[in-house]
Amino acid sequence: MTDANRIAAAINLRVRQLEAQGITGIALANHMIGHMQDLHAIYTTASDRALRDLCDRFPGFERYARIMEEVSERNQAMMASGSHPHGDLPELPEPMKAKLVHVLRAAAELEREAQAAVDGRTGDLSERLTELRRSWADGCARLVSEFKSSDLPLGSQALVEQVLKATAERICKAVENRSAA
């Protein structure tokens, strides 16, 4: 399976999991933040034909891609009008951005694995989930500490902390659901 197929399949699975919980639209986009860079990578490297094929084979991937296109268009319109709530924040430096993307991707994998365990599609993954959660929490704590000790604007630090806090709450809920299953 090519990398694009693997990524589209993972996105498709997570979209289906979230939709089964009644999570759609912008709420789905918020839950899928860890998949944004992967979606962007497919968009920038796949041909139109390959992209259409992925959308045909993975309808959840297509739904996520359409939601993200809508979010992007809204963001661009808000930036153009000067009404974007975070329009005054500078772009993160590449090393910080790469670390944030890494932590968010790890969170996406952890959430997907926890939900698969709840859905009963996998065997007992308690050790794997515990290790994934521990690794993610350690990486998240290091990243928050690095952001707090950086010279980035306080608004940037607060936004990253807000995103990571919401992600951590979702992970805790997913792991609790897995434990209750």
N, C-alpha and C positions, 0 to 999 in steps of 0.2 A: 504494500500500500504506500503510495507516495505521501510525502509530508502534507501536501494540501488535502489529500483524501483523509488522512489521519486527523488533521485539525478540524476539517469540516464534520467528520463523524463525531468527534468529541463535542463540538459546538452543538450539533444536532441532538446528541444525547442529553446535554445539559438543558437545552431549550425545552425538550420534551419533558424532562423531569420538573422543570419550573412551571411549565404550562399545566401539568397534572396537578400542581398545587394551587392553580388559579393565578399564577404570576404572569402578567403579560405587559406589553407596551413598555413605557419608560421604566417601570419597576423591574421588568425583565432585563432591560439594558443595565440598570444599576447592579443587578445580581451578576451580570456577565462582564463586569468591568475587566476581569482578568483575561478575557478572551479578545479584547480590543486589538492588541498588537498582532495577534495571530490573524485576525480577520483582515487587518490592514496589510499584512504580509501577503496574504492570498490575493487581495485586490491589486496590489502593485506588481505581482509576479505572474499571475495566471492570465492566460489569454481569455478573450471574451467567450470563446467556445468552451474552454475548460471551466470557467466560472459558471456558465449556464449548465454544464453537466453536473457540477457540484450542487447547484441549486435544485436540479431535477432529482438527484439521488438523495439529497439531504434536505428535506423541506424545513426542518428546524433551523438549519444553517441559513436558508434563504430568508426565513422570517426575521432572524437576528440581523442579517445584513440589511434588510429593508428598514428595520427599526433604527439601526445605527446610521443609515443614510439620512433618515428623518432628523435624528438628533444632530448630526453634522450640519445639515442645512439650517436648523434652528440656531445652532451655535454661531454659524457664519452670519446669519441675519442679525443676531443680537450684537455680534462684534461690529458689524457694519453700522448699526444704529447707535452704538455706544452704550447699549443697555445690558451687556453681558455682566453678570454679577462678579465674574473673576477676570474681566477683561484687562484690568490694570496689573495683573500679576505677570511677572516675566516667565518665560518658558524655563523649565528645570534644566540645569546643566546635564549633559549626556550621562556622566557617571551616575548621578542621582536618579535620573530617569530610568536607566538600565536596572538599577537596584530595585526601584519601585515596581517596574514591570516584572522582574523576577519574583518578587514577593507576591504580587497579584496573580501571576500564573500559578505559583505554588498553591495559593488559596483556591483558585479555580479547580485544580486537580483534587485537592482535599475535599472540597464541596461535592464534586462529581462522584468521588469514591464513597463518601459518606452516604450520599443519596442512593447510589447503586446498592449499598449494603442494606439500607432501609427498604428498598424495593425488592430485596431478596434475589437480585440478579448475580450475586457473588457469594462465595463461601464466607467463612468467618474471617473477616479482615481486621479484627480488633487490634492486633499487633501492628499491622501496616498503618491503620488509621492513627493509632497512638504515635507512631514514629513520624508520620506525615504532619500531624498536629504539632508535635514537639518541634520539629524542624521548622515549620512555618512560624510558630510563636517566637522561636529564637531569632529567625531572620527578621521578623516584624519588629521585635524589640530593638535589634541592632539598627534597623533602618530609622525607627522613630528617634533613637538616640542620636544618630548621625544627622538627621534633619534638625533636631533641636540644637545641636552644637554648630550648625552651619551658619553662614551669613545670609541665608535666604530670607526674604521678607517674612514677617510673622504671618501674613495672610497665606502665603504658600505653605508654611509649616502647618498652620491650622487646617488647611484644606486637605493636605496629605493625611494628617492625623484623623480627620473626620472620615475620610475614605477607609482608612485602615481600621478604625473603630467599628464602622458599619460592617466591614468584612469580617472582623473578629466575632461580632455578634451573630452573624449568619453562620459562621463556622461552629460556634458553640451550640447554636440551635440545631444544626445538622447533626452534630455528634450526639447531642442529647436525644434527638429523634432516633438515631441509630441505636443508642443504648436502650431506648424504650421499646424498640421493635423486637 
